[in-house]
Amino acid sequence: MDYKKTAIAILKEVGGKENLDNMTHCATRLRLNLKDESIVDDEKIKSIDGVINVARAAGQYQILIGIEVPKVYEEFEKAVGGKSEVDNNSSGKKSGSVISNVFSAISSIFAPLLPALAGSGILRGILILCVQLGLISEKSGTYTIIYAASMSVFYFLPILLAFTSAKRFGASPYLSAIIGGALLYPDFIKLMGSTGNGATTTFMKIPVVLMNYNSTVVPIILSIWAFSYLYKWLDKYVTENLKLVIVPLVSLAIMIPLTVIVIGPLGVYGGELIAKVVNWAIVHSRILAGVLVGGGWSILVSFGIHWAINPIMINNIATEGFDFICPLTFACNFAVMGVTIGVWLKTKNSELRSFSLTGLVTIALSAIIEPTLFGLLVKNRKIWLAQIIGGAVGGAYLAVMHVATNAFVFGSITTFPAFIMKNSNNFIQAMIGLLISLVVGAILAYFFTSRDEKLA
């Protein structure tokens, strides 16, 4: 694929930079907010070299490219003239419903951090395994250094999210990072003393409820969303010769107290409430949760709205150290792998066999299901049903057996270390559950596939 030609062709077919409100990408998709989606011809986009499929969901025009999307996005930015050029052309009006805009924002904020989160999670799993095998002592300097390497992304998550949130909402990424950093400043954390969350202090005689913001997700996103309005107002009304001093001065003087007094505590309690509701539902209806997430995850992925669940998993990992939802997404991926095996065994069509085998290897190594999802499952509903059932059955087993992950990762063979916990039974039950998903998906796909099945 010629990334530059692909990017230029996409930009032309979506109506040029004049039709762009915002742009970002996730692990496999170029995600565009267009002013007018009606002028775009899906078939012309699909015909571009490197484009696998398109979807209109979550308030975005999503172009599925695969794992090479960062390189295409880099050329796309160059073709547009830089992201700031898009922001300057934007009318400032958000297209779509409130819900679709929320999904779009979540995608933009978390997508750049996923490699760091996944890599850190795998490293943590390997460290746990090394400790259990007696290769590394928890009292050694080696352990402390590797532990710091694997956990720093979670501890400093507010700073990282401040930066990506600012890029999404149109504020200064660097001032936003300072706001996030202030929440983690040692002297500020010391104010809690031995009391912890809920300790109080005052700011100019205003009561302040103190919280521990390391590893939190919701407070900083809300803070930077609010800051974006202040920043844009200051940028518009402060004269150019004073911006260098006045904008950062006013921004920090207002936003850091506002965050610790109002936004932060509300964000912490709100985030904890959402996580507790979801986790409560999982604990009290494990089979239903396993069926819905394990079976329905591919449907969410097909619409690009699975991002709404990811922050809950990340929050669980950051605050509790484990998560029950992530294993259920593994069930979906392994059911997709099973389906590719079933199709490969049944069909005589060489093109479909080759596509299925490629999909199997891709998912096993990188956890990317979109090429198989859009290239095979969406076009053949019977085979998709086989995958949904496989994911639901395996997901139900994982949920009933209380299988958890110690990190937020995507489901593949390479991310198995995420199942390594102090309770060794967790890994064993995870392997059984994923094998169930794979086998059920493979068997059903074999029966649902005809001998003369072709790649549509």
Buried (B, 14 or more C-beta within 10 A) or exposed (E): BEBBEBBBBBBEBBBEBEBBBBBBBBBBBBBBBBBEBEEBEBEBBBEBEBBBBBBBBBBBBBBBBBBEBBBBBBBBBEBBEEBEEBBEBBEEEBBBEEEBBBBBBBBBBBBBBBEBBBBBBBBBBBBBBBBEEEEBEEEEEEBEEBBEBBBEBBEBBBBBBBBBBBBBBBBBBEBBBBBBBBBBEEEBBEBBEEEEBEBEBEEEEEEBBBBBBBBBBBBBBBBBBBBBEBBBEBEEEBEEEEEEEBBBEBBBEBBBBBBBBBBBBBBBBEBBEBBEEBBEEBEEEBEEBBBBBBBBBBBBBBEBBBBBBBBBBBBBBBBEBBBBBBBBBBBBBBBBBBBBBBBBBBBEBEEBBEBBBBBBEBBBEBBBBBBBBBBBBBEBEBBBBBBBBBBBBBBBBBBBBBBBBBBBBBBBBBBBBBBBBEEEEBBEBBEBBBBBBBBBBBBBBBEBBEEEBEBE
